[in-house]
Amino acid sequence: MTKMRFAVIALLFVGFVWGAAFVLMKDAIEQQPYMDFLATRFTVAALAMVVLRPRVSLKFAKGDIGFGALIGTVLAVGYITQTIGLEATTAAMSGFLTGLYVVLTPLLAWLVLKQKISLKIAIGAILAAIGLGILSGAAESVEFQIGQLWLIACAVMYAVHILLLGKYGQGRDSYRFAMLQIAFVAIVTWVFALLDGYQAPGNGSVWFAILFTALLSTVFAFWVQTWAQTILEASRVALLITSEVVFTAIIAVAVGQEPATAAMVIGGSVMLVAMLLVEWPTKSKSGRYQERLEF
């Protein structure tokens, strides 16, 4: 298997893990405030990475801490604005607006970083946004709400995080750089968790959700994303990890949290078509597949 193809599969698995985590967290955050949950989750994740590979985690190279702090803080602001927006608007609209980073990532890459975006990726991003709107049911609710501004800010932060990671993650140890991002998310979320008094996890089910999201949704997922962005362009990464929305719907239906709907099937299918469009290998002039980049 090629390195590029492996990165695509790994990012799709990240989308699956995040989808499972979203379903798992639904009950947990009803028992522990969301910001307290995030502070605990990211602290456990950062400590786990240091314990698992202390020599790699703490052997900092020039620029690691500064760029790790910047990217981690941007990511933390994304989580915080998403939390505020979710409380101020509907779940369907929050899912749609947050997922708009799939369109904002290539747009900001073009406007700010002057990166050329292929027609295939542009069409794929637009199709993914349409599928996301159908899947979430947001297309049925276009009434403006103040909370939507927080969610748009969240989508911008997620897009900026992906772009910064692609720009400043090159040439750095992906494990250490992921640990630094996670550590700074923990620091920022602890500030907000302590403002209204931290509430510790109350039972085993909450701790299970914390450990699952800390070890798989955070340690594994952000390590994979940091590594994958040294291989794939930011716009493709954004499209692939948006599969989280589809996996969330599938898992929610499978465990009986939500009923299957036509919107889920149609929206998920449109998003799948968008991913296939972008990831389907194309031939170069020499007749060889451009995607075939061997280790």
Secondary structure, 3 states (H helix, E strand, C coil): CCHHHHHHHHHHHHHHHHHHHHHHHHHHCCCCCHHHHHHHHHHHHHHHHHHHCHHHHHCCCCCHHHHHHHHHHHHHHHHHHHHHHHHHCCHHHHHHHHCCHHHHHHHHHHHCCCCCCCHHHHHHHHHHHHHHHHHHCHHHCCCCCCHHHHHHHHHHHHHHHHHHHHHHCCCCCHHHHHHHHHHHHHHHHHHHHHHCCCCCCCCHHHHHHHHHHHHHHHHHHHHHHHHHCCCCCHHHHHHHHCHHHHHHHHHHHHCCCCCCCHHHHHHHHHHHHHHHHHHCCCECCCCCECCCCCC
